Amino acid sequence: MQEETGNPIPVKIHPDLIARADKLIAAVQADPDLSATLGRVTRASVIRLALVRGLASLENRAKAGGR
């Protein structure tokens, strides 16, 4: 998931979620698959990864009929 130029979307993120993302930076850097995919691991890249994975989870749930 190399960073691509996209449309910036300003969103307000609760400080607790930012703190959770910050705590994940080291774990993502230590994961060879994730760090290779992301390149430089930053707060923003962790949040983008969470967004991608969260959307995939919601899409799968929607396909399964919301169960």
Secondary structure, 3 states (H helix, E strand, C coil): CCCCCCCCCCCCCCHHHHHHHHHHHHHHHHCHHHHHHHCCCCHHHHHHHHHHHHHHHHHHHHHCCCC
